[in-house]
Amino acid sequence: SKSFGKCELASVIASDAALADAAATYAANLVSTIEDIDSALESVVAIEGVEGAIIVQGNRIGLAGKIPPLVKIQ
């Protein structure tokens, strides 16, 4: 998906893969600076069917909703 935002990563957990993809693109488009992360997360997790979201921009990581356990890969 084409993103016009400046976030480094936007990942969405949703009940449907197409919804997750669309919501992640939407989240990425909402972020230009680290100050945009909180409002972007609020907007994305408010979408029906979205369970959680992760956004990374610069040195900041934002999490919202229900995120599955993250596992470090060596």
All heavy atoms as a GROMACS GRO file, in nm:
protein
  520
    1SER      N    1   0.084  -0.119   0.000
    1SER     CA    2   0.000   0.000   0.000
    1SER      C    3   0.087   0.124   0.000
    1SER      O    4   0.192   0.126   0.061
    1SER     CB    5  -0.088   0.001   0.124
    1SER     OG    6  -0.173  -0.111   0.123
    2LYS      N    7   0.043   0.227  -0.064
    2LYS     CA    8   0.116   0.354  -0.071
    2LYS      C    9   0.094   0.433   0.057
    2LYS      O   10  -0.019   0.449   0.102
    2LYS     CB   11   0.065   0.434  -0.190
    2LYS     CG   12   0.133   0.565  -0.208
    2LYS     CD   13   0.256   0.549  -0.291
    2LYS     CE   14   0.311   0.687  -0.326
    2LYS     NZ   15   0.452   0.686  -0.340
    3SER      N   16   0.202   0.480   0.116
    3SER     CA   17   0.193   0.560   0.237
    3SER      C   18   0.252   0.698   0.211
    3SER      O   19   0.359   0.710   0.151
    3SER     CB   20   0.268   0.493   0.352
    3SER     OG   21   0.268   0.578   0.464
    4PHE      N   22   0.184   0.800   0.259
    4PHE     CA   23   0.231   0.936   0.245
    4PHE      C   24   0.284   0.990   0.377
    4PHE      O   25   0.324   1.105   0.385
    4PHE     CB   26   0.120   1.026   0.190
    4PHE     CG   27   0.076   0.984   0.053
    4PHE    CD1   28  -0.038   0.906   0.035
    4PHE    CD2   29   0.151   1.018  -0.059
    4PHE    CE1   30  -0.078   0.866  -0.092
    4PHE    CE2   31   0.111   0.978  -0.186
    4PHE     CZ   32  -0.003   0.902  -0.202
    5GLY      N   33   0.282   0.908   0.481
    5GLY     CA   34   0.333   0.949   0.611
    5GLY      C   35   0.483   0.926   0.620
    5GLY      O   36   0.548   0.886   0.523
    6LYS      N   37   0.535   0.950   0.737
    6LYS     CA   38   0.678   0.936   0.756
    6LYS      C   39   0.712   0.839   0.869
    6LYS      O   40   0.821   0.843   0.922
    6LYS     CB   41   0.739   1.073   0.786
    6LYS     CG   42   0.734   1.166   0.667
    6LYS     CD   43   0.809   1.293   0.697
    6LYS     CE   44   0.837   1.374   0.578
    6LYS     NZ   45   0.750   1.454   0.516
    7CYS      N   46   0.619   0.754   0.906
    7CYS     CA   47   0.650   0.661   1.013
    7CYS      C   48   0.732   0.545   0.958
    7CYS      O   49   0.726   0.512   0.840
    7CYS     CB   50   0.525   0.615   1.086
    7CYS     SG   51   0.438   0.479   1.017
    8GLU      N   52   0.814   0.488   1.044
    8GLU     CA   53   0.902   0.380   1.002
    8GLU      C   54   0.832   0.245   1.003
    8GLU      O   55   0.869   0.156   0.926
    8GLU     CB   56   1.024   0.379   1.093
    8GLU     CG   57   1.106   0.506   1.078
    8GLU     CD   58   1.205   0.527   1.190
    8GLU    OE1   59   1.242   0.430   1.259
    8GLU    OE2   60   1.245   0.643   1.209
    9LEU      N   61   0.731   0.230   1.089
    9LEU     CA   62   0.657   0.106   1.095
    9LEU      C   63   0.518   0.132   1.150
    9LEU      O   64   0.502   0.208   1.246
    9LEU     CB   65   0.728   0.006   1.188
    9LEU     CG   66   0.652  -0.125   1.210
    9LEU    CD1   67   0.745  -0.242   1.189
    9LEU    CD2   68   0.594  -0.128   1.350
   10ALA      N   69   0.419   0.074   1.087
   10ALA     CA   70   0.283   0.075   1.137
   10ALA      C   71   0.229  -0.066   1.118
   10ALA      O   72   0.223  -0.116   1.006
   10ALA     CB   73   0.196   0.176   1.064
   11SER      N   74   0.197  -0.130   1.227
   11SER     CA   75   0.145  -0.267   1.221
   11SER      C   76   0.014  -0.271   1.298
   11SER      O   77   0.003  -0.215   1.406
   11SER     CB   78   0.246  -0.363   1.283
   11SER     OG   79   0.203  -0.496   1.270
   12VAL      N   80  -0.086  -0.338   1.239
   12VAL     CA   81  -0.219  -0.343   1.300
   12VAL      C   82  -0.263  -0.487   1.315
   12VAL      O   83  -0.246  -0.568   1.224
   12VAL     CB   84  -0.321  -0.263   1.214
   12VAL    CG1   85  -0.462  -0.283   1.264
   12VAL    CG2   86  -0.285  -0.116   1.213
   13ILE      N   87  -0.319  -0.518   1.430
   13ILE     CA   88  -0.378  -0.649   1.457
   13ILE      C   89  -0.529  -0.630   1.441
   13ILE      O   90  -0.589  -0.544   1.505
   13ILE     CB   91  -0.344  -0.699   1.599
   13ILE    CG1   92  -0.194  -0.723   1.613
   13ILE    CG2   93  -0.418  -0.827   1.628
   13ILE    CD1   94  -0.116  -0.604   1.654
   14ALA      N   95  -0.588  -0.708   1.351
   14ALA     CA   96  -0.731  -0.694   1.323
   14ALA      C   97  -0.792  -0.830   1.294
   14ALA      O   98  -0.722  -0.928   1.270
   14ALA     CB   99  -0.753  -0.601   1.205
   15SER      N  100  -0.925  -0.832   1.292
   15SER     CA  101  -0.999  -0.955   1.268
   15SER      C  102  -0.989  -1.002   1.122
   15SER      O  103  -1.023  -1.115   1.091
   15SER     CB  104  -1.145  -0.935   1.307
   15SER     OG  105  -1.200  -0.825   1.236
   16ASP      N  106  -0.943  -0.914   1.035
   16ASP     CA  107  -0.938  -0.944   0.892
   16ASP      C  108  -0.808  -0.886   0.836
   16ASP      O  109  -0.770  -0.773   0.868
   16ASP     CB  110  -1.060  -0.878   0.826
   16ASP     CG  111  -1.061  -0.894   0.676
   16ASP    OD1  112  -1.098  -1.002   0.629
   16ASP    OD2  113  -1.025  -0.797   0.607
   17ALA      N  114  -0.738  -0.962   0.752
   17ALA     CA  115  -0.609  -0.918   0.697
   17ALA      C  116  -0.622  -0.792   0.612
   17ALA      O  117  -0.536  -0.703   0.620
   17ALA     CB  118  -0.546  -1.030   0.615
   18ALA      N  119  -0.727  -0.781   0.532
   18ALA     CA  120  -0.745  -0.662   0.449
   18ALA      C  121  -0.769  -0.539   0.536
   18ALA      O  122  -0.717  -0.431   0.508
   18ALA     CB  123  -0.861  -0.682   0.352
   19LEU      N  124  -0.845  -0.556   0.644
   19LEU     CA  125  -0.867  -0.446   0.738
   19LEU      C  126  -0.737  -0.406   0.804
   19LEU      O  127  -0.707  -0.287   0.816
   19LEU     CB  128  -0.970  -0.486   0.844
   19LEU     CG  129  -0.991  -0.386   0.958
   19LEU    CD1  130  -1.039  -0.252   0.904
   19LEU    CD2  131  -1.088  -0.443   1.060
   20ALA      N  132  -0.656  -0.503   0.845
   20ALA     CA  133  -0.527  -0.474   0.908
   20ALA      C  134  -0.438  -0.396   0.813
   20ALA      O  135  -0.373  -0.298   0.852
   20ALA     CB  136  -0.460  -0.603   0.953
   21ASP      N  137  -0.433  -0.436   0.686
   21ASP     CA  138  -0.351  -0.367   0.587
   21ASP      C  139  -0.399  -0.224   0.566
   21ASP      O  140  -0.318  -0.130   0.565
   21ASP     CB  141  -0.352  -0.445   0.455
   21ASP     CG  142  -0.268  -0.378   0.348
   21ASP    OD1  143  -0.148  -0.354   0.372
   21ASP    OD2  144  -0.323  -0.347   0.241
   22ALA      N  145  -0.528  -0.207   0.549
   22ALA     CA  146  -0.583  -0.073   0.527
   22ALA      C  147  -0.561   0.016   0.649
   22ALA      O  148  -0.524   0.134   0.635
   22ALA     CB  149  -0.731  -0.082   0.494
   23ALA      N  150  -0.582  -0.038   0.768
   23ALA     CA  151  -0.565   0.040   0.890
   23ALA      C  152  -0.418   0.077   0.913
   23ALA      O  153  -0.388   0.186   0.961
   23ALA     CB  154  -0.621  -0.036   1.010
   24ALA      N  155  -0.326  -0.012   0.878
   24ALA     CA  156  -0.184   0.018   0.892
   24ALA      C  157  -0.143   0.129   0.796
   24ALA      O  158  -0.065   0.218   0.832
   24ALA     CB  159  -0.100  -0.108   0.868
   25THR      N  160  -0.194   0.126   0.674
   25THR     CA  161  -0.166   0.232   0.578
   25THR      C  162  -0.223   0.365   0.629
   25THR      O  163  -0.157   0.469   0.624
   25THR     CB  164  -0.225   0.199   0.440
   25THR    OG1  165  -0.166   0.077   0.395
   25THR    CG2  166  -0.197   0.310   0.339
   26TYR      N  167  -0.344   0.361   0.681
   26TYR     CA  168  -0.407   0.480   0.738
   26TYR      C  169  -0.321   0.535   0.853
   26TYR      O  170  -0.293   0.655   0.858
   26TYR     CB  171  -0.547   0.443   0.786
   26TYR     CG  172  -0.620   0.551   0.862
   26TYR    CD1  173  -0.648   0.675   0.802
   26TYR    CD2  174  -0.664   0.530   0.991
   26TYR    CE1  175  -0.717   0.773   0.872
   26TYR    CE2  176  -0.734   0.627   1.061
   26TYR     CZ  177  -0.760   0.749   1.001
   26TYR     OH  178  -0.828   0.846   1.069
   27ALA      N  179  -0.277   0.447   0.943
   27ALA     CA  180  -0.194   0.489   1.056
   27ALA      C  181  -0.065   0.553   1.006
   27ALA      O  182  -0.025   0.660   1.055
   27ALA     CB  183  -0.162   0.369   1.145
   28ALA      N  184  -0.001   0.491   0.910
   28ALA     CA  185   0.125   0.545   0.857
   28ALA      C  186   0.104   0.683   0.795
   28ALA      O  187   0.188   0.772   0.809
   28ALA     CB  188   0.184   0.450   0.754
   29ASN      N  189  -0.009   0.702   0.729
   29ASN     CA  190  -0.038   0.831   0.666
   29ASN      C  191  -0.064   0.941   0.768
   29ASN      O  192  -0.048   1.059   0.738
   29ASN     CB  193  -0.157   0.820   0.572
   29ASN     CG  194  -0.123   0.749   0.444
   29ASN    OD1  195  -0.008   0.744   0.403
   29ASN    ND2  196  -0.223   0.689   0.382
   30LEU      N  197  -0.104   0.904   0.890
   30LEU     CA  198  -0.132   1.003   0.994
   30LEU      C  199  -0.007   1.053   1.066
   30LEU      O  200  -0.013   1.153   1.137
   30LEU     CB  201  -0.228   0.942   1.098
   30LEU     CG  202  -0.369   0.909   1.052
   30LEU    CD1  203  -0.444   0.836   1.162
   30LEU    CD2  204  -0.443   1.036   1.012
   31VAL      N  205   0.105   0.984   1.048
   31VAL     CA  206   0.226   1.016   1.125
   31VAL      C  207   0.330   1.086   1.040
   31VAL      O  208   0.377   1.032   0.941
   31VAL     CB  209   0.286   0.888   1.187
   31VAL    CG1  210   0.415   0.918   1.260
   31VAL    CG2  211   0.187   0.821   1.281
   32SER      N  212   0.364   1.208   1.081
   32SER     CA  213   0.476   1.281   1.020
   32SER      C  214   0.588   1.301   1.121
   32SER      O  215   0.704   1.306   1.084
   32SER     CB  216   0.429   1.416   0.968
   32SER     OG  217   0.340   1.400   0.860
   33THR      N  218   0.551   1.316   1.249
   33THR     CA  219   0.649   1.334   1.356
   33THR      C  220   0.611   1.247   1.474
   33THR      O  221   0.499   1.193   1.479
   33THR     CB  222   0.655   1.481   1.404
   33THR    OG1  223   0.532   1.512   1.471
   33THR    CG2  224   0.677   1.577   1.289
   34ILE      N  225   0.700   1.233   1.571
   34ILE     CA  226   0.668   1.150   1.687
   34ILE      C  227   0.549   1.204   1.766
   34ILE      O  228   0.479   1.128   1.832
   34ILE     CB  229   0.790   1.130   1.780
   34ILE    CG1  230   0.843   1.261   1.834
   34ILE    CG2  231   0.898   1.050   1.712
   34ILE    CD1  232   0.951   1.247   1.940
   35GLU      N  233   0.522   1.334   1.754
   35GLU     CA  234   0.407   1.392   1.823
   35GLU      C  235   0.274   1.342   1.766
   35GLU      O  236   0.170   1.355   1.831
   35GLU     CB  237   0.412   1.546   1.816
   35GLU     CG  238   0.519   1.607   1.901
   35GLU     CD  239   0.658   1.605   1.837
   35GLU    OE1  240   0.668   1.588   1.712
   35GLU    OE2  241   0.756   1.616   1.911
   36ASP      N  242   0.275   1.285   1.648
   36ASP     CA  243   0.152   1.235   1.584
   36ASP      C  244   0.115   1.094   1.627
   36ASP      O  245   0.005   1.047   1.596
   36ASP     CB  246   0.169   1.236   1.431
   36ASP     CG  247   0.193   1.374   1.376
   36ASP    OD1  248   0.138   1.472   1.430
   36ASP    OD2  249   0.268   1.385   1.277
   37ILE      N  250   0.206   1.024   1.696
   37ILE     CA  251   0.185   0.882   1.725
   37ILE      C  252   0.061   0.858   1.810
   37ILE      O  253  -0.022   0.773   1.776
   37ILE     CB  254   0.310   0.820   1.790
   37ILE    CG1  255   0.423   0.815   1.688
   37ILE    CG2  256   0.281   0.680   1.845
   37ILE    CD1  257   0.556   0.769   1.744
   38ASP      N  258   0.045   0.930   1.921
   38ASP     CA  259  -0.068   0.904   2.010
   38ASP      C  260  -0.203   0.923   1.941
   38ASP      O  261  -0.292   0.839   1.953
   38ASP     CB  262  -0.060   0.993   2.135
   38ASP     CG  263   0.054   0.954   2.226
   38ASP    OD1  264   0.097   0.837   2.222
   38ASP    OD2  265   0.101   1.041   2.303
   39SER      N  266  -0.219   1.033   1.867
   39SER     CA  267  -0.347   1.056   1.800
   39SER      C  268  -0.371   0.955   1.689
   39SER      O  269  -0.485   0.912   1.667
   39SER     CB  270  -0.356   1.199   1.748
   39SER     OG  271  -0.255   1.223   1.652
   40ALA      N  272  -0.265   0.913   1.620
   40ALA     CA  273  -0.280   0.810   1.516
   40ALA      C  274  -0.325   0.678   1.577
   40ALA      O  275  -0.415   0.612   1.523
   40ALA     CB  276  -0.149   0.793   1.441
   41LEU      N  277  -0.264   0.641   1.689
   41LEU     CA  278  -0.304   0.517   1.757
   41LEU      C  279  -0.450   0.523   1.801
   41LEU      O  280  -0.526   0.427   1.782
   41LEU     CB  281  -0.214   0.489   1.877
   41LEU     CG  282  -0.074   0.442   1.844
   41LEU    CD1  283   0.014   0.447   1.969
   41LEU    CD2  284  -0.075   0.303   1.785
   42GLU      N  285  -0.492   0.635   1.858
   42GLU     CA  286  -0.632   0.651   1.901
   42GLU      C  287  -0.727   0.635   1.783
   42GLU      O  288  -0.830   0.568   1.794
   42GLU     CB  289  -0.653   0.787   1.966
   42GLU     CG  290  -0.593   0.800   2.103
   42GLU     CD  291  -0.614   0.939   2.161
   42GLU    OE1  292  -0.710   1.008   2.123
   42GLU    OE2  293  -0.531   0.979   2.245
   43SER      N  294  -0.693   0.695   1.671
   43SER     CA  295  -0.778   0.688   1.553
   43SER      C  296  -0.788   0.546   1.499
   43SER      O  297  -0.896   0.499   1.462
   43SER     CB  298  -0.724   0.779   1.442
   43SER     OG  299  -0.732   0.913   1.481
   44VAL      N  300  -0.675   0.476   1.496
   44VAL     CA  301  -0.673   0.342   1.437
   44VAL      C  302  -0.745   0.240   1.525
   44VAL      O  303  -0.823   0.160   1.475
   44VAL     CB  304  -0.528   0.300   1.407
   44VAL    CG1  305  -0.521   0.154   1.367
   44VAL    CG2  306  -0.470   0.386   1.297
   45VAL      N  307  -0.721   0.242   1.656
   45VAL     CA  308  -0.786   0.142   1.741
   45VAL      C  309  -0.935   0.168   1.758
   45VAL      O  310  -1.008   0.080   1.803
   45VAL     CB  311  -0.716   0.125   1.879
   45VAL    CG1  312  -0.575   0.074   1.861
   45VAL    CG2  313  -0.720   0.252   1.959
   46ALA      N  314  -0.981   0.286   1.716
   46ALA     CA  315  -1.125   0.316   1.721
   46ALA      C  316  -1.200   0.251   1.605
   46ALA      O  317  -1.323   0.245   1.606
   46ALA     CB  318  -1.147   0.467   1.720
   47ILE      N  319  -1.128   0.200   1.506
   47ILE     CA  320  -1.192   0.136   1.390
   47ILE      C  321  -1.246   0.000   1.431
   47ILE      O  322  -1.175  -0.081   1.491
   47ILE     CB  323  -1.090   0.121   1.274
   47ILE    CG1  324  -1.041   0.259   1.228
   47ILE    CG2  325  -1.151   0.042   1.159
   47ILE    CD1  326  -0.923   0.252   1.133
   48GLU      N  327  -1.371  -0.025   1.398
   48GLU     CA  328  -1.434  -0.154   1.433
   48GLU      C  329  -1.356  -0.268   1.367
   48GLU      O  330  -1.326  -0.263   1.247
   48GLU     CB  331  -1.579  -0.155   1.386
   48GLU     CG  332  -1.653  -0.280   1.429
   48GLU     CD  333  -1.800  -0.275   1.394
   48GLU    OE1  334  -1.853  -0.165   1.370
   48GLU    OE2  335  -1.861  -0.383   1.391
   49GLY      N  336  -1.321  -0.369   1.446
   49GLY     CA  337  -1.247  -0.484   1.396
   49GLY      C  338  -1.098  -0.476   1.423
   49GLY      O  339  -1.028  -0.576   1.415
   50VAL      N  340  -1.047  -0.355   1.455
   50VAL     CA  341  -0.906  -0.340   1.489
   50VAL      C  342  -0.888  -0.370   1.637
   50VAL      O  343  -0.957  -0.314   1.722
   50VAL     CB  344  -0.855  -0.197   1.457
   50VAL    CG1  345  -0.716  -0.174   1.515
   50VAL    CG2  346  -0.853  -0.175   1.306
   51GLU      N  347  -0.796  -0.461   1.666
   51GLU     CA  348  -0.772  -0.500   1.805
   51GLU      C  349  -0.655  -0.425   1.867
   51GLU      O  350  -0.654  -0.401   1.987
   51GLU     CB  351  -0.748  -0.650   1.811
   51GLU     CG  352  -0.868  -0.731   1.767
   51GLU     CD  353  -0.841  -0.879   1.761
   51GLU    OE1  354  -0.746  -0.926   1.826
   51GLU    OE2  355  -0.915  -0.947   1.689
   52GLY      N  356  -0.554  -0.392   1.788
   52GLY     CA  357  -0.437  -0.323   1.842
   52GLY      C  358  -0.350  -0.268   1.731
   52GLY      O  359  -0.368  -0.302   1.614
   53ALA      N  360  -0.254  -0.184   1.770
   53ALA     CA  361  -0.166  -0.123   1.671
   53ALA      C  362  -0.031  -0.090   1.734
   53ALA      O  363  -0.022  -0.063   1.853
   53ALA     CB  364  -0.228   0.004   1.614
   54ILE      N  365   0.071  -0.093   1.650
   54ILE     CA  366   0.208  -0.056   1.687
   54ILE      C  367   0.256   0.044   1.583
   54ILE      O  368   0.242   0.020   1.462
   54ILE     CB  369   0.302  -0.177   1.686
   54ILE    CG1  370   0.252  -0.286   1.781
   54ILE    CG2  371   0.445  -0.135   1.721
   54ILE    CD1  372   0.324  -0.418   1.766
   55ILE      N  373   0.311   0.156   1.630
   55ILE     CA  374   0.368   0.257   1.541
   55ILE      C  375   0.507   0.292   1.590
   55ILE      O  376   0.528   0.315   1.709
   55ILE     CB  377   0.281   0.384   1.534
   55ILE    CG1  378   0.144   0.352   1.474
   55ILE    CG2  379   0.350   0.494   1.456
   55ILE    CD1  380   0.048   0.469   1.473
   56VAL      N  381   0.603   0.296   1.496
   56VAL     CA  382   0.740   0.335   1.528
   56VAL      C  383   0.778   0.456   1.444
   56VAL      O  384   0.758   0.455   1.322
   56VAL     CB  385   0.840   0.219   1.500
   56VAL    CG1  386   0.982   0.264   1.526
   56VAL    CG2  387   0.805   0.097   1.584
   57GLN      N  388   0.828   0.558   1.510
   57GLN     CA  389   0.877   0.677   1.442
   57GLN      C  390   0.995   0.729   1.522
   57GLN      O  391   0.983   0.756   1.640
   57GLN     CB  392   0.769   0.784   1.430
   57GLN     CG  393   0.817   0.921   1.383
   57GLN     CD  394   0.878   0.919   1.245
   57GLN    OE1  395   0.844   0.836   1.162
   57GLN    NE2  396   0.969   1.009   1.219
   58GLY      N  397   1.109   0.740   1.457
   58GLY     CA  398   1.229   0.788   1.527
   58GLY      C  399   1.264   0.696   1.642
   58GLY      O  400   1.269   0.575   1.625
   59ASN      N  401   1.282   0.753   1.759
   59ASN     CA  402   1.318   0.673   1.876
   59ASN      C  403   1.198   0.642   1.963
   59ASN      O  404   1.212   0.606   2.079
   59ASN     CB  405   1.426   0.745   1.959
   59ASN     CG  406   1.378   0.877   2.015
   59ASN    OD1  407   1.268   0.923   1.983
   59ASN    ND2  408   1.459   0.939   2.097
   60ARG      N  409   1.078   0.652   1.908
   60ARG     CA  410   0.955   0.629   1.985
   60ARG      C  411   0.877   0.512   1.929
   60ARG      O  412   0.862   0.497   1.808
   60ARG     CB  413   0.869   0.755   1.980
   60ARG     CG  414   0.733   0.739   2.038
   60ARG     CD  415   0.711   0.827   2.160
   60ARG     NE  416   0.588   0.789   2.227
   60ARG     CZ  417   0.468   0.838   2.196
   60ARG    NH1  418   0.456   0.930   2.103
   60ARG    NH2  419   0.362   0.796   2.260
   61ILE      N  420   0.826   0.430   2.020
   61ILE     CA  421   0.738   0.318   1.984
   61ILE      C  422   0.606   0.341   2.056
   61ILE      O  423   0.604   0.360   2.178
   61ILE     CB  424   0.797   0.183   2.026
   61ILE    CG1  425   0.929   0.158   1.955
   61ILE    CG2  426   0.698   0.069   1.998
   61ILE    CD1  427   1.003   0.035   2.004
   62GLY      N  428   0.497   0.340   1.982
   62GLY     CA  429   0.365   0.355   2.042
   62GLY      C  430   0.285   0.227   2.026
   62GLY      O  431   0.287   0.164   1.920
   63LEU      N  432   0.216   0.188   2.134
   63LEU     CA  433   0.133   0.068   2.134
   63LEU      C  434  -0.007   0.105   2.183
   63LEU      O  435  -0.021   0.187   2.273
   63LEU     CB  436   0.190  -0.037   2.230
   63LEU     CG  437   0.336  -0.077   2.213
   63LEU    CD1  438   0.382  -0.159   2.332
   63LEU    CD2  439   0.354  -0.154   2.085
   64ALA      N  440  -0.107   0.041   2.125
   64ALA     CA  441  -0.244   0.063   2.171
   64ALA      C  442  -0.325  -0.063   2.149
   64ALA      O  443  -0.299  -0.140   2.056
   64ALA     CB  444  -0.307   0.180   2.096
   65GLY      N  445  -0.424  -0.083   2.234
   65GLY     CA  446  -0.512  -0.198   2.221
   65GLY      C  447  -0.447  -0.327   2.266
   65GLY      O  448  -0.354  -0.327   2.347
   66LYS      N  449  -0.500  -0.437   2.215
   66LYS     CA  450  -0.449  -0.570   2.251
   66LYS      C  451  -0.340  -0.612   2.153
   66LYS      O  452  -0.368  -0.635   2.036
   66LYS     CB  453  -0.565  -0.670   2.250
   66LYS     CG  454  -0.667  -0.644   2.360
   66LYS     CD  455  -0.795  -0.721   2.350
   66LYS     CE  456  -0.784  -0.864   2.311
   66LYS     NZ  457  -0.913  -0.935   2.314
   67ILE      N  458  -0.217  -0.620   2.204
   67ILE     CA  459  -0.104  -0.660   2.123
   67ILE      C  460  -0.058  -0.798   2.170
   67ILE      O  461  -0.040  -0.819   2.290
   67ILE     CB  462   0.014  -0.560   2.141
   67ILE    CG1  463  -0.030  -0.417   2.113
   67ILE    CG2  464   0.134  -0.601   2.057
   67ILE    CD1  465  -0.067  -0.389   1.971
   68PRO      N  466  -0.039  -0.893   2.080
   68PRO     CA  467   0.011  -1.024   2.122
   68PRO      C  468   0.154  -1.010   2.178
   68PRO      O  469   0.222  -0.913   2.148
   68PRO     CB  470   0.010  -1.109   1.995
   68PRO     CG  471  -0.014  -1.016   1.883
   68PRO     CD  472  -0.063  -0.886   1.936
   69PRO      N  473   0.199  -1.107   2.256
   69PRO     CA  474   0.335  -1.100   2.310
   69PRO      C  475   0.437  -1.088   2.197
   69PRO      O  476   0.426  -1.155   2.093
   69PRO     CB  477   0.353  -1.234   2.383
   69PRO     CG  478   0.215  -1.281   2.411
   69PRO     CD  479   0.129  -1.228   2.300
   70LEU      N  480   0.534  -0.999   2.215
   70LEU     CA  481   0.641  -0.981   2.118
   70LEU      C  482   0.758  -1.072   2.157
   70LEU      O  483   0.792  -1.082   2.274
   70LEU     CB  484   0.687  -0.835   2.114
   70LEU     CG  485   0.576  -0.735   2.079
   70LEU    CD1  486   0.629  -0.593   2.088
   70LEU    CD2  487   0.519  -0.763   1.941
   71VAL      N  488   0.818  -1.136   2.059
   71VAL     CA  489   0.924  -1.233   2.085
   71VAL      C  490   1.051  -1.186   2.016
   71VAL      O  491   1.050  -1.154   1.898
   71VAL     CB  492   0.884  -1.374   2.032
   71VAL    CG1  493   0.996  -1.473   2.054
   71VAL    CG2  494   0.754  -1.419   2.096
   72LYS      N  495   1.160  -1.185   2.090
   72LYS     CA  496   1.288  -1.147   2.033
   72LYS      C  497   1.343  -1.262   1.951
   72LYS      O  498   1.350  -1.376   1.997
   72LYS     CB  499   1.387  -1.110   2.143
   72LYS     CG  500   1.521  -1.066   2.091
   72LYS     CD  501   1.614  -1.026   2.206
   72LYS     CE  502   1.747  -0.983   2.150
   72LYS     NZ  503   1.838  -0.941   2.258
   73ILE      N  504   1.383  -1.233   1.829
   73ILE     CA  505   1.443  -1.334   1.742
   73ILE      C  506   1.594  -1.312   1.742
   73ILE      O  507   1.640  -1.201   1.722
   73ILE     CB  508   1.387  -1.324   1.599
   73ILE    CG1  509   1.238  -1.349   1.600
   73ILE    CG2  510   1.458  -1.422   1.507
   73ILE    CD1  511   1.171  -1.330   1.467
   74GLN      N  512   1.666  -1.419   1.762
   74GLN     CA  513   1.812  -1.404   1.768
   74GLN      C  514   1.876  -1.429   1.635
   74GLN      O  515   1.833  -1.492   1.550
   74GLN     CB  516   1.866  -1.500   1.871
   74GLN     CG  517   1.809  -1.466   2.007
   74GLN     CD  518   1.882  -1.536   2.118
   74GLN    OE1  519   1.996  -1.576   2.104
   74GLN    NE2  520   1.816  -1.548   2.230
   0.00000   0.00000   0.00000
